[in-house]
Amino acid sequence: MIVERRNITQRDTANRLEQRETEVDLDRLRLVRSTTLQLVDGLSDADATVQSMTDASPAKWHIGHTTWFFEAVVLNPYVAGYQTFDNSFHFIFNSYYEALSPRHLRHRRGMLTRPSLERVIAYRAHVDEALDDFMSTEDVSEEVWDLIELGMNHEQQPQELLLTDILHLFLENPLRP
């Protein structure tokens, strides 16, 4: 009886720890994803579209690219019934992952007047909701957790680039926004 009770207690403890780890990872994902939106808060659609030099990328592209990564690498392959937001986004927001899809050239990203910033943010919300649902309700494998972790790291690096690109853009503007 004592052995049986100990096994149940250990199993319950392991389940609670696993649930807590899932909540921590989901909270961390939400924090990383929301930080990107905080960085672009207050930008106009024009601010988010312009590419100030070939080595920079528009803010709108950074938002779309980090969103595309989660859609292409996590949601499409691992979530049954996931509905892609817009198939054309896989072309315009891919950077160098040519094994996943063809890509729009980096030096031409500033020519993407469409989709609007509003639509890119709607895309992000669609993907975030699907990620949230998936991570909250599914038994996520270690392989998928590793991809989500990679996606979070992948998002943090473009956050730094996003700030640098916005600063360069604003420095190029004689009105000094």
C-alpha positions, 0 to 999 in steps of 0.5 A: 500500500505504501509503495502504491501511494508513493508511485501515485504521489511521484506520478502526480508530482511529475505531472504537476512539474511537467504542467508547470514547465509547459506554463513557464515555456508558454509564458516565455514564448508570449513574452518573446513574441510580445516584445517584438510588438512593443518594439514596433508600437507607434510605427506607421505603415510607412515606417514599417515598410521602408528599407533604408539600405540593402543590409536592413529589413523593414520592420514589417518584414521582421514581424512577418519573418519571425511569424513565418518561422513558427508557422512553417517550422512548428504549426504546418508540420506538427498541428493537424488541421492548422490553416495557413494564414496566407500561402503567399507569406511563405515566399515574402517572409522566408529569409534563407530557408530555401529548403522550406520555400522559395524566397523574396530577395533581401534587397527588395524587401522594402518594395513590399507595400503589401501586405499592410502592417495591419495585415502582418499583425493579424497574421502574427495574431493568427499564428500566436493563437494557434501556438498558444492553443497547441502548447496549452492542449497538446502533449508537445514532444521534445523535438517540437519543444526544441523547435519552439525554443529555436524559434524564440531564439530566432525571434530575439536576434531579429529584435536586435536587428529590428531596433538597428534598422528602425534607428537607421531608417529614422536617422536617414529621415531629415525630419528626425522622427 
